[in-house]
Amino acid sequence: MQLYKDLYYKLQHLEQYPQILPTARDVLVSLFSETLEHASEPPKTGILSIQEYSRDALSDFQRQEDEKVMDLWEQYLARRRAKGPREMFATKEEAKWWLVQSSPVKYVDGAWLGHINKITTPFYLRRIAKNAWQVLSEELGDGDIEKNHVYIYRRLMEAVEPRLPAGDDPDFIHPRHQLNEHDVWKAAVAQLLISLFPHEFLPEIIGFNMHYEAMVLSTLKAAKELKELGFDPYYFILHVSIDNGDSGHTAMALEVAMEFMELVKMRDGDAAAQQAWKRIQTGYILSKGLPTAPICPSFRKQILSPLQRKESFPRNDLEGEVIRIFKAKATVSQKIHCGSRIKFGGRTIAEWLAPRALESEQNQMEFLDALSNTKPWIYKGDSKSSKFLKELSWEGRMFGSFTQSEVYTIKEWIDSLGGGAGPNNPKFYWRFISKDEISSQKALQQQDIRADHPVYSPFPANSVFAQVLPSASRLPRATSIDAIVTPNLNIFFPLWFAHPCLLEHFVCIPAKTTSSTACSILRILRAQSGFSAENAMVAGMDEVRRSDSIGLVDLGLEMVRRSGFIEPACLKEVLQTWKSDFALFMLHLCKRPADNMGLLLGLTMAFVDLHDAISSSSTLLSKDSQRLLGGVAERERKNLDMCFQDLETTPPLFLDFCRGYHLGRAEIDRCFEQKSKG
C-alpha cells in the first residue's frame, strides 16, 4: 500500500518526479497481468467471451451488461420496498467511513483519460482521442467548477470530514488520516497509471474507459442509501445520469471503442485489429478487476470482489513452481539453517523452512511475500542486484544447491515482481496480446519529445530557454499582425502545429482542475480542439456526432494542403520537414505547467494574436475555416482575459506572463518579417 500511496502523490506531481516513470510502467503492466490472469480462468465470461470483435457483438454485450445492472437494481428496490435493510451501509457512521475511504478514487475521477489527446497523437487518431477526451472534459465540468466531479466530492468531504486535505496535497497520503483500504489505493493508482502512456497503451485506455463509464449497481445503491442517512448524494446521482447508455458516457465510450477498432481494421488489417481487440479487453478487465469502493465492515463476509474471493495460493504458475522448489529444499536442509541469524517477516530461515511450515497455502503465501520484501536479498524486478540470486551462483554460499533450471525460475520470479506491485507475472499480459515483451528501461530509453509522452528530457543546451528571456514587466499595446502577407511557411508551420501543446498539461490531473484559472484553461483547450461552445447542458453524444468539429490541427492540415505540400502524418513529421528550435522549446516547456504557468499563458496569448490574423487570410484558409478560426480566437481571448485577472494579483506570475507574450510575439512576427523582406 505504501508503494501505491507514493505513486498516488508522485503521479499527480509528475514534473517533480519524472524518475518514477519506469516504476510506473512496470506497475501498470503488472496490474494488467494480475487482472487478466484472474479473468482468463475458464470458463471465460464477460468481455473475454467475445473472441473476435464485431460492432454487433460489442453492442449486444454492452446492452446485456446494462440490462443485468437494471435487473439487479429492480430486485434491490423490491427488497427495500419489502422492508429489507440497507445493503451498503448499516449505520450513518459506516456511511461516513465509506465516503472518506473512497476519497482516493473520487479525487482522481477522470484521471484515466488525463494524458490523452496530446499534440503528439498521430493525426489519424485525433478524432478518436478527441472523443475520448470529451469524457474527461465532462468529468471536469466542461470548465464549470460547479460541475467538476472532483470539486463536487471535495465539497462533500468538507461536510463529512473537514480535516481531510485535497487529493494532490502531500498530507493526503499521511497515515494520520487512516485511509487504509488497500484496494481503493490500488484502483486509484490504476487510473493515474493507465492514462500515463497514451501512445503506447491507447487501446487499453479505450477499454478501461468503456468499463469505467458503464453503469454499476453500487452507484445506484449509494445514491439511495446516502440520502436515507442524511448525506448529500448528488455526486452519485450525477454519475447515474451522465453515464447513461443512450447519450452519456457509456454510449460515448462504446462509440470510441468501435470507431477505433474499425479504423485499425481499415488501416492495418484483420490481424492488427485482433491484437487491438485483445488490448481493449485488457483495459476493460483492469477496470473491472479493481474495485473502486471499499466494502463496509458489516458486509464484508457477504460481498467480496473477484480478486478478494480468490485468495487461494499459488496466485500464478510461477509462484507455484517457486514454492515447489522451496518445499523440496526444505525437506533436505531442515537443520542446516539453524545457526543463521537472518530474519525476515518476523521469522528466521529455520522457522520458515521448519518441517510442515510450508504445508499450508497461507504459510506459503506469507513466506514468499515476506521474502520478496526483504532487501538486499530480493530487489523486486531486479534479479541482478538481488543477493539471493548471487548466493545461488558461482562463489555464492548456496552454489550447487539449486539446479540451473531452478535458479532460472527464481530469477524469473524476482524479475516478475517488477515495481513492487506484487507477485504477478508481467509476461502474462504480453502473451495475452501476442506481443514481444518490451522492458520499461527499453521503452523509455529513446523517447522522442516530438512523438512520445511523457518525455522529461532536459532542455537542449542551444534551446530558446537557454537564452535570456525578455525582461518586460508589462504587456505592450497589442499590435496586429499583417496577415495580408503570407507568412514564411518554414517558420510558420512548425509553430502552428506545436503551439497547441502549451496548455494541454494543465488538465491531466483532476485534483488540479478545481480553480477558476484551470477552468478557463479547459475552456481554451476545448476551443482549440474544435468542441462547441459551452452552455448549461452536457453535449454528450451530440458532440460525437458533430460534422463541423474542426480544431487547430485540422486547420493546420488544410493550410498545408492549400500551400501545395503533402499532409504530415504527425507532429514529428512536421518538425522533421520544418525544423524549429522554438517549437521544441514549447514542447519542453509545456511538460512543466506548475513551474511555468505564467510563461505558458503568455505564449498562448501571443498565439491568439496569430489566430486572429490567420482568420483573415483567404490564401491559407477557406471562408468557412476562417470563420471557425475567428470563433476559436474569440473564445480563447475571453478565457485568457479571465486567467490574466488572476495573474495580475501575483506579481511573479504576471511578470512571466508578460515575458511569455513578448517571447511568443517575437517569434510569430519573425514569420512575417522575413517573408516581407524576402
N, C-alpha and C positions, 0 to 999 in steps of 0.2 A: 504493500500500500504506500510505503514511503516513496518508492520509485514513481508511482502514479501521481502522488502529490507533487513531487518535484517537477515532473513533466507538465503537470497541470499549470503550474505557475510559469515555468520557463517557456512553454509553448505560447503563452499569452504575452511574453516579452522576448520574442524571438530575436529581435535586433540586438539585445543584450547577451543572448546565449546561443549564438549560431552553432557553437561547438556541439550542441546536443543533437544535431540533425542525424548523424549516423545511428545513435541510440534510438532516436525516434523512429527511423525507418525499420530498424531491427524489431522493435516492439510491435510496430504495425504488422509486419509480415508474420510475426509470432501469433498475434491475435487472429489474423486471417486463418492460420493453420489450426489454432485451437478450436475456433468455432466451426470450421469446415470439418474437422475430424469428428466432432460430435454429431453434426448434421448428416454426415455421409454414411453413418452406420445403417445397415439395412433394417427395415425397408425404407427406401428413400421416399420422403414425403415433401410436402411444401413445394417450394420453387425448384428443388432438385428433381422433382418428378417431371419437369419439362426438360427433357434431354436435348431437344433441338428447338431453337427459337422459331416462333411464328407469331405474327401480330395477334391472330385469333387466340392462340394458346395462352399468351400472356394476358390478354384482355379477359379471357374466361377465368384465368387463375385469380386475377385481382378482384373480379366480381365475386367469385366464390369466397375469397378471404373476407371481403366486406360483409357478405351475407352471413358468414359464420359469426362475426362480431355482433351483427344486428340480432341474430338468433339468441346468442348468449345474453345480450342486453335485455331482450324481451323476457327471457327466463328469469333474469335477475330482478326485473321490475315486478314480475309475477310473485316472486318470493317475498319481495318487500311489501307488496300490497297485501300479502297473506300474513303480515306482521312479522316477517322474518327479520333478523338483526342486520345491522350494517356488516359489510363483508370486507371492508378495508381498514376501518378504524373502530376499535372497541370503545375508546373514550376520546374526549377532547384533547387530553394531554398526548395521547398516542398520535392523533392527527397533527398536532403541533410538532411532535418529534419527526414524523414522516415528512412534513413540509421542510423542516430545517435540513434533515439528512438528504433530501432530494436536491438541495440547492446547488451542489457542484455541477449537476447535469443541467439544471434550469439556467444557470448563469452562463452556459455556453450554447444556449439554444440557437441553432442555425450555423454553428461553427463547422459542421461537416461540409459546408459549401463555401467556407470563408475565403479560400485561396483560388477559387475557380474563376474563369473568365478574365484571366490576365492578358495583357497585351502580347505576351509571348505565346498565347494559344495559337496553333496553326489556323489560318484564316478560314479554311473549310469547316472547322469545328466551332467557329464563333457563334453560330446560331444555336447550336446545342448547348454550349457553355452559357450563353446569354439567357436561354430559357431556364436553365438550372439556377443561374444567379438570381433570376426573378424571385424564386422561392426565398432565397436569402434576403433579398430586398424587402419582401413582405414580412418575413420574420423580424426584420429590423424596423418595421412600421413604415416603409417607403419614405423614410426621412421625417416621419411624425413621431416625436418622442413618446407621446401618449399611447401610441400603438406598438411601440417597440417591446417585444416579448420579454427581453431581459429586464427592461425598465419596469414592466408590469410586475414581474416576480420580485424584483428588488423592493418595490413598494409594499408588496405583500409581506416580505420579510421584515420590513420596518415596523409593521404591526405585530408580527408573530415573534420575532427575535431581533429587537433593535440593535443589539450588540454585534450582530454578525456583519463583518465587513463585506465590501464588494468582491466579486469573484476574481478580479485581477489584482487584488491587494495582496502583498506578501504575507499579511497576517491571516489571510483566509485559510491557509493550509496549516496554521499553527495547531498543535494538539489541544490547546485550551478550549477550542470550540467543539471538541468531541465529535467531529464529523468523521466517523469511523466505519462507515459502510463501504467495505472493500469493493463490492460490485458496482456501486454508484461511481466511485472514483475511476474505476476501470472503464465504465461506459462513457464517462465524461471525457477521459483522455482519448478514447477511441474516436470521439467526434472531432477533437482537435487534430489527431493524427491523420485521419482518413482524408482530410482536405489538404494536407501539407504538401503533397507531391502531385499536383493536379495534372501534369503532363504524363507522368509515369503510371498513375493509378486512376485515370479518368473513368474507365468502365466500373471500377469498384466504387467510386464516389457516386456514380449514377445509380448503381444497385442499392447502396446504402440509403440514398435519398428516397428511393422507391419504397423501401420498407419503413423508414422512419416517418415518412409523411402519411402512411396509411393509418386509418382509424384503429385505436386499440381500446379494449374493454376497460382497462384500468383508468383511462382518462375520463370515460363516461361515468364510471363509478365515483371517481374522486370528485368530479363536479357536483354530483348529487349529495354525497355524504359530507363534504366540507361545508356546503350550505346548511345542511341539517345541524352541524355542530357550531355554526356561527362564524365561519371563516369566509372571506371573500373568494368565491370560486371562479372569478372571471378569467383568470389565466387558463383554466382548464376548459371553460365554456368556449373561449376563443379558439382553442385548438380543435374542439369538436366541430365548430362551424367552418373555420378557414381550411381545414384539412379534408373537406368533403370530396367525394369521388366524382362529382359532376363537373364542377368548375373550379374547385380548390386545389390544394397542394397534392392530394392523392392523384387527381387527374393530370396535373401538370407534370409530376414526377414520372407517371406512367408514359405520358407522351414523349418526354425527353428520352426515356429508355428505348422506346420504339423507333423514334427518329434516328437515334444513334445507331441502333442495330441495322436499320435499313441503309443508312449511309455507309457503314462498314461493308455490308454485303455488296453494295453497288460499286464501291471503290476498290475493294480488296478481295472479294470473292467469298465463297462459302466457308472455306477452312478458317479464314481470318474471322468471319462472323461467328463461327462456333467457339473459337477461343475467346472472343469478346463476350459472348453469352456466358461462358463459364466465369469470366471475371465479374460480370454484373451479378451473377449468382453469389459470388464470393462476398461482394459488398453487401448484398441483401442479407446474407446469412450472418455477417458480422453484426449488423444492426439487430437482427432478430435474436442472436445468441447472447447478447449482453443486456441484461435487464437494466433499465434506466431508473427504476424507482425501488426503494427498499421495501421489504415486507415487514409490517409491524409485528412486534414480538407475539402478540395474541394469535396471529395467524400463521406463524412460521411453520408449524407442524402440518398445516393443511395445504399450504401453497409453496411450492419450490420451483425455481426456474429449471429449465432442462440441464444447465451446467451444474446447478446445485444438486439436482437429483442424481447426477452421475458422478458421485464421489468415489466410485469403485476404483480399484488400483490393479494394474498399472493404467495410467492415463493415455498411453500410446505404446506402440510396439517397441520403440527404442527404450523406453523406461522398463518395459518387461524384460528385455534382454539384459539390461544393466543389472537389474535385481537378480536375475538368474545367475549371472556371473558372481555377484557378491555372495549369494547364498551358497554357491558351490565352494567358494574360497573359505567361507566361514566354517564349514564343516571340517576342514583340514588345517585350520590355523587358530583353533579355539584359545590356546594358551600363549601363542607367540606374542600377542599384543598386550599381555598383562602388565608389562613394565612401562608401556607408553603413557606419557602424561598428556598427550594431545587430547583436547576436549572440544567437541562442537555440539551444538544443540543441547547443551547441558549434560552430555554423557561422554564417557571415554570411548575409544575404539573398541576396547574389550567389552564394554557394556552393549554397544550397538551390535557387535558380532557374537554375542554370547549364544549358547545353544537355545534354540527356539525363539531367539529375539526377532528374527526376520520371518517368522511364520505367518503373522497376521498382516493383512494388507495395510492396516493403519500404521503399524510399525515400519513397514517397508516405505510407505509414503513419507513418514516423518524422517526416516533415515536419509532418503535421497534429497528431501527439501533442506534438511539441516546441512548435509554435506555440500550441496550446491551453493549454500550461502556462507561458506567458510573460506575466507581468503587467508593466506595466499594459495591454499590447496586447490581451490576452484575459482577461476575468474570466468564468470558466465560469458559464453560466446567466444572465449579466447583460450583454447587448449594449449597454445604455445607458451603462454605465460603461467599456466596452472602448474603448481608444484607437484600435484598428484601425478600428472602425466610424466613429469620429469623423473619422478621416483620409479616409474614403471619402465623407463628407458635405460640404455646402457650407462653404467656407473651410478644408477639410482639404487636405493636400498631394496627395492622390490623388483629389480630386473629379473626376468625369468619366471616370476610367479604368475604372470598373465601371458597368454599366448598372443601371437601377432594379431589375430582377428579380434581377441578380447580387448587388446589395447586400442585397436581401431574403433571398436564400439564405444569404449569410454571416451575416446577423443570426439567421436561424432556426437555423443550425448552432451559433452561440455559445450561444444560449438552450437548445439541446438538451443542452448539456454541464452542465446544472444540477447543483450539488452536487459537481462534480468526479468523478462516478462513471465517466466515460469518454464516448467519442463515440457515445452511443446516443441515438436519438430517442425521448423520453418520449411523444411523440404516438402511437407505435405501440400502447402499452397502451390509451390512451383510445379509439383507433379499434377495437381488438380487442373491447372490451367495449361498444362502441356508446354511449359516454357523452361528453358535452362535457368538455373538459379543465378541471380546477379547479386553479389555481395554489396552491402551498403558502402563499403570502402570504395569499391569499383564504381558503383552507380553515382557516387557523389564526388568522385575524384576529378573528373574532367568536365564539369558542368560549364556551360556557356551562358552568360548572363543574357544573351540575345535570344535564347531558346529554352532555357530551363528555369525551374522555380522549385524551391527558393535558392538563390545564389547570394552568398555574403562574402564575396571576394573583396579585397581592399581596392580602393580607388587606384587606377593606374598612375604611375608617377607623372606622366605627361598630361593628366586629365585637366579639365577646366577647373576642377575643385582645387588643384594644386596651385592655381594662380590666386592672386589677391581678389577677393570678391569686392564688388562695388561698395563703397562706404556710404552710399546715400542714406540719409536718415529720414527722407520723406519721399512721397510719390510726386513725380513731376506732373504737370498738366498733361493729360492724355493726348498724344498726337496720333492722328490717323495714319494708317499705312496706305501707301499709294498702290492700290490694287489694280489700277489701270495697267501698270507694268507687270508683265508675267514674271513671277519670281525665278531666281536661279534654281532650277529643279534639283541640281546636285546637292544643294544645301537644304532646300525646302522639303523634299520627300522624306529624308531620314528624320527630320524634326517632326513632320506631321504624323508619321506612323509611330514614333516613340513617345510623343508627349502625352498620350492617354494614360501612360503609366503613373503620372505624377501623383495622383490621389488614390490609386486603387488599393494601396496597402492600409489605408486608414480604417477600412471597414472589415478587415479579416477577422477581428476578434470581437464577438458580440458585446462583451463587457465594456469595450472601449467606444461603443456607439451611442451611449446614453447621454451625450452632451449636445447642446444646440449647434456647436461647430461641426460635430460628427454628423448630425442630421443634415446640415446644409451640404456637407461633402457628399453624402449619399445621394442627395438630390442632383448634385452636379454630375456624379457618375452615371446616374440614370439618364440624364440628358445626353451625355456623351455616348452612351451605348445605344441610344435610339428608343428608349422607353417613352411612352406617352406621359404627358404632364400629370402630376399628382392631383388627386381630388379626394373627396371624403370617402370614396368607396375603394375596395380592393379589386384590381383588374382581373386577377386570376387567369383563366383560360382565354379571356378576351385579348389579353396581351400576346399570348402564344399564337393566336390566330391572325394577328395584325399583318397586313401585307406591306405597310409602309414603315416598318420598323428598321430604320436606317441610322447607323451611328457613324462616328468619326472614321473608323476603319473602312466602312463601306464607301464613304465619301472619298477617302484617300484612294481606294481602288478605282473609283470612277475617274479621278483626276489622272491616275497613271494611264488608264486606257485612252482617255481623250488626248493625252500628250504623246501617244504613239508608242508607249512602252508595253512590254509583256507584264501581265499581272504577277506580282510576287506571291509566293505561297505562304509566307510567314515573315515575322519581323526580322529574323536572322537573314533571310534572303534580301530584304530591303537594305539592311546595313552592310551586306556584302556588295551590293550593287552601288550603293551611295554611302560611302564611309563618312562617319561623323563622330568626332570626339564628344561633341555636345550631347548627341543622342545617348552615347554610352554613359556620360556623366549623369543624365537624368535617370537612366536605369539603375545606376548605383545609388543615387540619392534617394530614390523613392522607396528603397528597401528599409529605410530608417525613418519612418514618419514621426516617431516620438522626438527624435533629435533634430529633425529638420522641418517641423510643421510650417514655420513662417516662410522659409525659402520655397517650399513646395507650393504653398498657396500663392506666393508672389509670382512664381513662374507660371502657374495656372492662369493668373490674371493677365499676364503678358500674352499667353496663347489665346485668350478670349479676344484680345485685340486682333489677332491674326484671323480668328474665325469670323469676326465682323467684316474684315477686309475681303476674305475669300468668298463670303456670301454675296459679294457684289461683282464677282469675276465670272462673266459669262464664258470666258475662254476655258476655264478649268472645270466648271460645273454647269449642268443643265439648269433651267429655270426652277424646276421642282426641287432639285438638290440645293440650289441657292436658298430657296425659301426654308427648307428644312434646317440648313446650317444656321441661318439667321435666327430661327426659333431656338436652336441649341444654345447659341451665344447669349440670347436674351435670358434664358433660364440660368445659364452659368453665371452671368453678371449679377443677377438678382441674388443668388445664393452666396456668391463671393462677397457681395456687399455685407451680408449678414455675418460672414466669417470676419470680415475686416473690422466690423464694430466690436467684436470680441477681442481681436488682436490689439486694437488701439489701447486697451486698458492694461496691456502687458508690454512695456517698452522693448524688452529684448526680442519678443516675437514680432512686434511691429517693425523693428529695425530689420530683422531678417526678411520680412515680407517685402519691404522696400528694396532690399538688396536683390531678392529673387526676381522681382519685377524688372529692375534695371538690367539684370543679367539676361533674362529671357528676351526683353525687347532688343537688347544689343545684338543678340544672335538672329532674331527674326528680321530686324532691319537690314542685317547683312545680306539676307536673301535678295532683297530688292535693290539695295545699293549696288551690289556687284553686277547685277543684271543690267541696271540702268547705265552704269559706267561702261559696261561692255558694249 
